[in-house]
């Protein structure tokens, strides 16, 4: 484009002419069809300092989709054994998804593990090896008993409205340490119960949305087949792509000089640039050829039962050590009677046995690997689902019996990143129904996660629609007792 052309005001005719008869430029409308952003610096993924010194540089969230049963995994309740089959002596919540029966004892025995004595059921054969690195959170609780609302609340802080996901908030607050990779990646997400909104940026600049590795769907994409969509161009070389991006930047510069800055367009162009840079680094991060045989075996990669989740966790480690701030890893299981992942309304025994077997060794190897590489010190690992399961039975035969959804008291755990290892925080009542000590709502969980990353949840705000929004809305208390 000549110098004179650069200084000429765009008319509709000249704009269409300079954009190859308009066909390239027709995408401008969709590129601009986003809410307005506060200022152009918020569209950047440059590393940013938090509000105070962080305990961790990155978060890896291991999401157990469907609702693992706390009373069968980490929260032993002798009263359930003593009163098995009896009518519960407490008031139950009214919302339910199946016909609920009486109290149901766990089919597994519990034992203390590690020097700290953290209780785990016999389902866990490997995780006890890292018990002293775990910070157990037994007082999780919230309000939504449905998967959709509970997942939205867990991922975005809102159970009914489209809001930015927690990974997007971390990206917005801190950027990425590697300009050739996104700040937020989600590995093998599902399309159920929120779908893309569970890693979306909503009204935050689109550069902060989670980038899916594997197309969202059900069942999950096998990890070995997961790819970043549209990363490679089959029709244009990298040189041609670079020329197109440079021309786009030139046109945008001219547009900005004559019309003014457009933050939506800036964010979208940065997304194009990120995709271009990822073409070299992302395939290297995803190539497991340089992983040693001993490392692969540590994760359980040599076993078909554990290989899929092992692959996901190895990828999570490889992305994290390359500077990605937030990585989500989803586990959904695969059983003909396990219709929705960990959601065992029936076959609780068979379903949880298979699901735990798929993740037990990979998670144990993952935590050991992070620790021996020095990554666990500044990486916060979070494990959990959108809620727990009832200590009462969902009616069925002894073989098919299961448990219903339960948000009133359940367990998650953390590891690394400035939280106390070998530590139990919070408690449910003697039957595992209500959280009674160290109660932690999802807003409290989010406030704590942001705090560990050096972000004040009350100060991390974004103005949209005439008001300031934040991940924790108008709630949230940091659980300082779990911090080192």
C-alpha positions in Angstrom: 0.0 0.0 0.0 1.5 3.4 -1.0 2.1 6.3 1.4 -0.7 8.3 -0.2 -3.1 5.4 0.2 -2.2 5.1 3.9 -3.2 8.7 4.5 -6.5 8.6 2.6 -9.7 8.4 4.6 -11.5 5.1 4.1 -14.7 5.4 2.1 -16.9 2.3 1.8 -15.8 1.9 -1.8 -12.1 2.2 -1.0 -12.4 -0.1 2.0 -14.0 -2.8 0.0 -11.5 -2.4 -2.8 -8.4 -2.6 -0.5 -9.8 -5.7 1.2 -9.8 -7.8 -2.0 -13.3 -6.8 -3.2 -14.5 -6.9 0.4 -14.6 -10.6 1.1 -11.8 -10.5 3.6 -13.2 -7.4 5.3 -16.7 -8.8 5.6 -15.4 -10.6 8.7 -15.0 -7.3 10.4 -18.5 -7.3 11.7 -18.1 -10.6 13.5 -14.7 -9.5 14.8 -16.3 -6.4 16.4 -19.5 -8.2 17.7 -18.2 -8.3 21.2 -18.9 -6.1 24.3 -16.7 -3.0 24.7 -13.5 -3.4 26.7 -12.1 -1.0 29.3 -8.7 -0.2 27.7 -6.3 -1.8 25.3 -3.7 -2.9 27.9 -6.3 -5.4 29.2 -6.1 -7.2 25.9 -2.5 -8.1 26.5 -1.0 -11.4 27.7 2.2 -9.7 28.9 3.2 -10.9 32.4 1.6 -8.8 35.0 2.4 -8.3 38.7 -0.4 -9.2 41.2 -1.5 -7.2 44.1 1.0 -8.8 46.5 3.7 -11.5 46.5 2.2 -14.7 45.2 2.6 -18.2 46.7 2.1 -19.8 43.3 2.8 -18.9 39.7 0.2 -21.3 38.1 -2.8 -23.4 38.8 -3.7 -26.9 37.5 -7.3 -27.8 38.2 -8.1 -31.6 38.0 -11.9 -31.6 37.4 -13.8 -34.7 38.3 -17.0 -34.2 36.3 -20.2 -35.5 37.9 -19.6 -35.4 41.7 -17.2 -37.8 43.5 -18.5 -39.2 46.8 -16.7 -37.6 49.7 -18.0 -40.2 52.2 -16.5 -43.0 50.0 -13.2 -41.4 49.2 -11.8 -39.1 51.9 -14.4 -38.4 54.7 -15.0 -41.5 56.8 -18.2 -41.6 58.8 -18.5 -44.4 61.4 -22.0 -43.3 62.1 -23.0 -44.4 58.6 -21.7 -47.9 59.4 -23.5 -47.9 62.8 -26.8 -46.7 61.4 -26.7 -48.2 58.0 -30.2 -48.7 56.6 -31.7 -46.4 59.2 -33.9 -43.3 58.6 -31.6 -40.2 58.7 -32.0 -38.2 62.0 -31.6 -34.8 60.1 -33.6 -32.7 57.8 -32.8 -33.3 54.2 -32.7 -30.7 51.4 -35.9 -30.8 49.3 -34.3 -30.8 45.8 -33.4 -34.3 44.7 -32.9 -36.2 41.5 -34.0 -39.7 42.5 -35.9 -41.5 45.2 -33.7 -41.3 48.2 -33.6 -44.1 50.8 -32.0 -44.4 54.2 -28.4 -44.0 55.4 -25.9 -46.0 53.4 -22.5 -47.0 54.7 -19.4 -46.9 52.5 -18.5 -50.3 50.9 -14.8 -49.4 51.5 -12.7 -49.4 54.6 -10.8 -46.3 55.6 -7.3 -46.1 57.0 -4.9 -43.3 58.0 -2.2 -42.5 55.4 1.2 -40.8 55.5 2.8 -39.4 58.6 -0.1 -36.9 58.8 -2.6 -39.7 59.1 -5.0 -38.3 56.4 -7.8 -40.8 56.0 -8.4 -42.4 52.6 -10.6 -45.3 51.6 -9.2 -48.5 50.3 -10.1 -47.4 46.8 -6.9 -45.4 46.8 -3.9 -47.7 46.3 -1.3 -45.1 45.2 -2.5 -41.7 46.5 -1.5 -42.5 50.1 2.2 -42.2 48.9 1.7 -38.4 48.6 -0.7 -37.9 51.5 1.6 -35.6 53.2 1.5 -33.2 50.3 -2.3 -32.9 50.3 -4.4 -30.2 51.9 -7.8 -31.7 52.4 -10.8 -29.4 52.3 -13.7 -31.1 53.9 -16.1 -28.2 54.3 -16.9 -27.3 50.7 -20.6 -26.4 50.3 -22.8 -24.4 48.0 -26.4 -24.0 46.9 -26.9 -25.6 43.5 -27.9 -29.3 43.4 -28.0 -29.6 39.5 -24.9 -30.3 37.4 -25.4 -27.3 35.1 -25.7 -24.7 37.8 -23.1 -26.3 40.1 -20.5 -26.5 37.2 -21.2 -22.9 36.2 -20.8 -21.8 39.8 -17.5 -23.7 40.2 -16.0 -22.5 37.0 -17.4 -18.9 36.8 -18.7 -18.0 40.2 -22.3 -17.6 38.9 -24.8 -20.4 38.6 -27.3 -18.7 36.3 -25.5 -15.9 34.3 -22.7 -16.0 31.8 -19.6 -14.8 33.5 -15.8 -15.1 32.9 -14.3 -18.4 34.0 -11.7 -18.5 36.8 -9.0 -19.3 34.4 -9.9 -16.2 32.4 -9.7 -14.1 35.5 -6.3 -15.4 36.3 -5.2 -14.7 32.8 -6.7 -11.2 32.9 -4.9 -10.5 36.2 -1.5 -12.0 35.5 -1.0 -12.7 31.7 1.2 -15.5 30.6 4.9 -16.2 31.1 5.3 -17.5 27.6 4.1 -15.3 24.7 4.0 -18.4 22.4 1.3 -20.2 24.4 -2.0 -19.1 25.8 -2.3 -18.2 29.4 -5.2 -20.6 29.9 -5.6 -24.1 28.4 -8.3 -26.7 29.0 -7.5 -30.3 28.2 -10.3 -32.6 26.9 -13.2 -30.5 28.1 -16.8 -31.8 27.8 -19.7 -30.0 26.2 -22.1 -30.9 29.1 -23.2 -28.7 32.0 -21.9 -25.4 30.8 -19.7 -26.5 27.9 -17.6 -23.7 26.5 -18.9 -21.2 29.0 -16.9 -23.2 31.6 -13.7 -21.9 30.0 -15.0 -18.8 28.3 -14.0 -15.2 28.9 -17.6 -13.7 28.7 -17.2 -9.9 28.8 -13.4 -10.0 29.4 -11.2 -9.5 26.3 -11.4 -12.7 24.2 -7.6 -13.1 24.5 -8.2 -14.4 28.0 -10.6 -17.2 27.2 -9.5 -20.8 27.7 -8.1 -22.6 24.6 -9.4 -26.1 24.4 -7.1 -29.0 23.5 -9.5 -31.4 22.0 -13.0 -30.5 20.8 -15.5 -30.3 23.6 -17.9 -33.2 23.4 -19.2 -36.3 25.1 -17.5 -38.6 25.7 -14.2 -36.8 26.1 -11.7 -36.6 23.3 -9.1 -39.3 23.8 -6.0 -37.4 25.1 -3.7 -38.9 22.5 -5.9 -37.6 19.7 -6.5 -34.2 21.2 -5.5 -31.2 19.0 -5.8 -27.5 19.0 -8.4 -26.7 16.4 -7.3 -24.6 13.3 -3.8 -24.3 14.6 -2.2 -25.3 11.3 -3.1 -24.0 7.8 -3.1 -26.5 5.0 -3.4 -23.8 2.3 -0.8 -21.2 3.4 2.8 -21.4 4.4 4.0 -19.7 7.5 5.6 -16.9 5.4 2.2 -16.3 3.7 0.4 -16.3 7.1 3.0 -13.8 8.4 2.4 -11.5 5.4 -1.4 -11.7 6.0 -1.1 -10.8 9.7 1.3 -8.0 8.9 -1.2 -6.6 6.4 -4.0 -6.9 8.9 -1.9 -5.0 11.5 -1.2 -2.3 8.9 -4.8 -1.9 8.1 -5.7 -1.8 11.8 -3.0 0.8 12.4 -4.5 3.0 9.6 -8.0 2.4 11.0 -6.9 3.4 14.5 -5.3 6.6 13.3 -8.4 7.7 11.5 -11.2 6.3 13.6 -9.7 5.7 17.0 -8.7 2.6 19.0 -11.0 -0.4 18.9 -10.3 -2.7 21.8 -12.4 -5.6 20.4 -10.4 -5.6 17.2 -7.1 -5.3 19.0 -8.0 -8.4 21.1 -9.1 -10.4 18.1 -5.9 -9.6 16.2 -3.8 -10.6 19.2 -5.7 -13.9 19.2 -4.6 -14.4 15.5 -1.0 -13.6 16.5 -1.2 -16.1 19.4 -2.4 -18.8 17.0 0.5 -18.1 14.7 3.1 -18.2 17.4 1.6 -21.4 18.8 2.3 -23.3 15.6 5.9 -23.8 16.6 5.7 -24.2 20.4 2.4 -26.0 21.0 3.4 -29.2 18.9 6.7 -29.4 20.9 4.8 -29.1 24.2 2.5 -31.9 23.1 5.2 -34.3 21.8 5.8 -36.9 24.5 8.8 -38.4 22.7 11.3 -36.8 25.0 9.6 -38.2 28.1 11.7 -40.9 29.7 10.4 -44.4 30.1 10.6 -44.1 33.9 8.5 -40.9 33.8 5.8 -42.4 31.6 5.7 -45.4 33.9 5.5 -43.1 37.0 2.2 -41.7 35.6 0.8 -45.1 34.6 1.2 -44.4 30.9 2.2 -48.1 30.3 -1.2 -49.3 31.5 -4.3 -49.0 29.1 -6.5 -48.3 32.1 -4.6 -45.3 33.3 -3.0 -44.1 30.0 -5.6 -41.6 29.0 -5.6 -39.6 32.2 -1.8 -40.0 32.4 -1.5 -38.4 29.0 -3.6 -35.5 30.1 -1.5 -34.9 33.2 1.8 -35.1 31.4 0.5 -32.5 29.0 -0.7 -30.4 31.9 2.8 -30.5 33.4 4.5 -29.7 30.1 2.3 -26.7 29.5 2.7 -25.5 33.0 6.5 -25.7 33.0 6.4 -23.6 29.8 4.6 -20.8 31.4 0.9 -21.4 31.0 -0.9 -19.8 34.0 -4.0 -22.0 34.3 -4.6 -25.5 33.0 -7.8 -27.4 33.4 -7.9 -31.2 33.1 -11.2 -33.0 32.9 -11.9 -36.6 33.9 -15.2 -38.1 32.9 -14.9 -41.9 33.1 -16.6 -44.2 30.7 -19.1 -46.8 31.8 -22.4 -48.0 30.3 -24.1 -47.6 33.6 -22.1 -44.4 34.5 -24.1 -42.1 32.3 -22.6 -38.9 33.5 -19.0 -39.4 34.6 -18.7 -39.6 38.4 -22.5 -39.2 38.6 -23.3 -42.6 40.2 -27.0 -42.4 41.0 -26.6 -46.2 40.6 -23.7 -48.6 40.7 -21.8 -46.4 43.2 -19.4 -49.2 44.0 -18.6 -50.4 40.5 -18.5 -46.8 39.1 -16.2 -45.3 41.7 -13.9 -48.4 41.6 -13.4 -47.9 37.9 -13.1 -44.1 38.0 -10.6 -44.1 40.9 -8.5 -46.8 39.2 -8.3 -44.5 36.1 -6.9 -41.6 38.1 -5.2 -42.9 41.2 -1.7 -43.7 39.8 -1.6 -40.8 37.3 -2.4 -38.2 40.0 0.1 -39.8 42.4 2.8 -39.8 39.7 1.9 -36.3 38.6 2.4 -34.9 42.1 5.7 -36.8 42.6 6.9 -35.6 39.2 6.0 -31.9 40.0 7.8 -32.2 43.3 11.0 -33.8 42.0 11.2 -31.1 39.3 10.8 -28.3 41.8 7.4 -27.3 40.2 5.1 -28.2 43.1 6.6 -25.3 45.2 5.0 -22.7 42.9 2.2 -24.7 41.3 -1.2 -25.0 43.0 -3.0 -28.2 42.2 -6.7 -28.4 42.9 -8.8 -31.6 42.7 -12.5 -31.9 42.9 -16.0 -32.0 41.3 -19.0 -29.7 41.3 -20.4 -31.3 44.4 -20.3 -34.5 46.4 -22.9 -37.3 46.9 -25.5 -38.0 49.6 -24.7 -40.2 52.6 -28.1 -41.7 52.0 -28.9 -44.2 49.3 -30.6 -43.6 46.0 -33.0 -46.6 46.0 -31.9 -49.7 44.1 -30.9 -53.3 44.6 -27.7 -54.0 46.6 -25.8 -54.3 43.3 -27.2 -51.2 41.6 -27.6 -48.8 44.6 -26.1 -45.3 44.3 -26.1 -41.8 45.8 -27.7 -38.6 44.7 -26.2 -35.1 44.2 -25.0 -33.4 47.3 -23.8 -29.7 47.5 -24.3 -29.2 51.3 -20.9 -30.7 52.3 -18.2 -32.3 50.2 -14.4 -32.6 49.8 -11.8 -31.2 47.5 -8.0 -31.2 48.0 -5.1 -28.9 47.1 -1.4 -29.5 46.9 1.7 -27.4 46.4 1.6 -23.6 45.8 1.8 -22.3 49.4 -0.8 -24.5 51.1 -0.2 -26.8 54.0 0.6 -30.4 53.2 -0.7 -33.3 55.3 -3.4 -30.9 56.6 -7.2 -31.3 57.0 -9.4 -28.2 57.0 -13.1 -28.2 57.7 -15.5 -31.0 58.6 -18.9 -32.3 57.9 -21.3 -33.6 60.5 -21.2 -37.2 61.8 -23.1 -38.4 58.8 -21.3 -36.3 56.1 -24.4 -34.4 55.2 -23.8 -30.8 56.3 -20.5 -28.8 56.4 -20.2 -27.6 59.9 -16.6 -26.5 60.4 -14.3 -24.5 58.0 -17.2 -24.0 55.7 -16.0 -23.0 52.3 -18.4 -21.8 49.6 -17.3 -21.7 46.0 -16.8 -17.9 46.4 -14.5 -18.6 49.3 -12.6 -21.2 47.2 -12.2 -18.7 44.4 -11.0 -16.0 46.8 -8.4 -18.4 48.1 -7.2 -19.5 44.7 -6.7 -15.9 43.6 -5.0 -15.1 46.9 -2.4 -17.8 46.4 -1.7 -16.3 43.0 -1.1 -12.9 44.5 -4.4 -11.4 43.5 -6.9 -9.7 45.8 -10.3 -11.0 44.8 -11.9 -7.7 45.8 -9.5 -5.6 43.7 -9.5 -7.9 40.6 -12.4 -6.2 38.9 -13.6 -5.4 35.4 -16.1 -2.7 34.4 -18.9 -3.9 32.2 -22.4 -2.7 31.7 -22.0 0.2 34.1 -20.7 -1.8 37.1 -17.5 -3.5 38.4 -17.6 -7.3 38.2 -15.3 -9.8 39.9 -15.0 -13.6 40.1 -16.4 -13.7 43.7 -19.3 -11.2 43.0 -19.8 -9.5 46.4 -18.8 -12.5 48.5 -15.7 -14.5 49.3 -13.4 -15.0 52.3 -9.8 -16.3 51.9 -9.2 -19.5 53.9 -5.9 -18.2 55.5 -5.7 -21.2 57.8 -4.7 -23.5 55.0 -1.8 -21.3 53.9 1.9 -21.9 54.8 
